[in-house]
Amino acid sequence: MPITYELQTPNSLSLEQAQKLLAIYGSPLYIYDGDHLRQTIDYISQAIAYPYTQFHFASVTNGNIALLQIFRDAGWGLHANTPGDIYLGLRAGFPPQQIVYSGSNLNQAEMEQVLHWGITTLNLDSLSQLQLCCEVYQSLPPSHTLPLYLGLRLNQPEINGDSRIGVRPEEFPQAIAITRQAGLQLQGLHFYRGTGTNATKAFTQVIDTILDTAQQLPDWEYLDFGGGFGYPYRHDGSAFDWHLFGKELTQRLQQLSQPIKLLIEPGRAAIAGCATLLTRVVSVKWQDSKQIVGVDTTVANLSVPAVHGGYREIVSLSSSNTNPPFLTDICGNTTYSRDYLGRNCQLPPLAIGDILAILDVGAYGYAMSSHFLHRPLPAEVLLEQQEHRLIRQREDYSVLLANQVFGEP
Ligand SMILES: Cc1ncc(COP(=O)(O)O)c(C=O)c1O
């Protein structure tokens, strides 16, 4: 059956649903559509026909345990950027062998912790991290019998551009020597194209170069292709073509003289579209013909639009107003000069109490929120088959005191 499902999602919440959820859980509120997430996981999984493929969700984008469990139940592993990602993955029930660590700059204690947790596949970012990993592995007690699959993160300026991450091909001989000295093999090459491009060609046109480079590793057994697949945040813009990518990658891999394992670690592409941040209008004023709308959330709850220049579509759930839209700024509930959730949006005239939906906030949304501006973080709710359940509590002010040491002298 052809896959007709589209990754991008227009807002699917009705006003009645939003009102009900805000009445139960309060505002602002992160809402995840679990059914949509499962459909997206299936869509991506089916796009790559190559038989030796394993998907790993990049939990840097979202570390909520309930959502990680959806990936786990779908048979995906986890891509860990940090020991914290591993910790969350283990708590979500991923077996350590299904968590691939591909991060950067661990100190010795952290490297020990990662191996102690039973992680067996590690893609190292530098020769010194590789050396450290080998040394730590050799120092493990004889009772630690797990094998180790080591890979290198690739830094090839022609394809990676100016990136701090990875090892250059000219360093491969040294890397092979370090690994062999420890009685291990260098079996993997990890390639990360870069952040969130919807230009499918940016991935397909480098496949041959990556495969040629990987074959410089005599013990090569797996390719980890990232990461970095785009999501169409602008709903009328271009979208990453998973089927074209899957077809071209499969074709090239099948031409290799012996089968290698393929790892794919989508982050935003898998989870961005399943979430919405609901917020209520608390203030409206006009500056000439521009509408200045104050809402009960802030860039500290969703930092991507203001801090990283990303675009997230904002729609009004309340208005059935058919007037032409007005130029509108959606402003957070602080006076921080960058506290805009959206600038120059086209929205109908709004009123206090109206509900706005900020779309596609599943990736780098809650995960990048912070206590900057000293506002406690929103709750997270999961919708599945017409049911809703809380998957993270709303914070209260006590969180602002957590770990502070104070008191009367
Ligand atoms: C190695 C690696 N893989 C995957 C990801 C997830 O990226 P994206 O959301 O662009 O797919 C990242 C993000 O930093 C990464 O560094």
The ligand as a Gaussian input file, in Angstrom:
#p B3LYP/6-31G(d) Opt

LIG

0 1
 C       24.887000      13.196000      15.887000
 C       23.506000      13.727000      15.899000
 N       22.504000      12.955000      15.454000
 C       21.227000      13.395000      15.455000
 C       20.916000      14.644000      15.930000
 C       19.491000      15.093000      15.874000
 O       19.454000      16.081000      14.933000
 P       18.195000      16.469000      14.078000
 O       17.161000      16.934000      14.977000
 O       18.746000      17.562000      13.233000
 O       17.843000      15.244000      13.293000
 C       21.930000      15.480000      16.408000
 C       21.624000      16.821000      16.926000
 O       22.428000      17.533000      17.442000
 C       23.260000      15.006000      16.390000
 O       24.272000      15.760000      16.815000

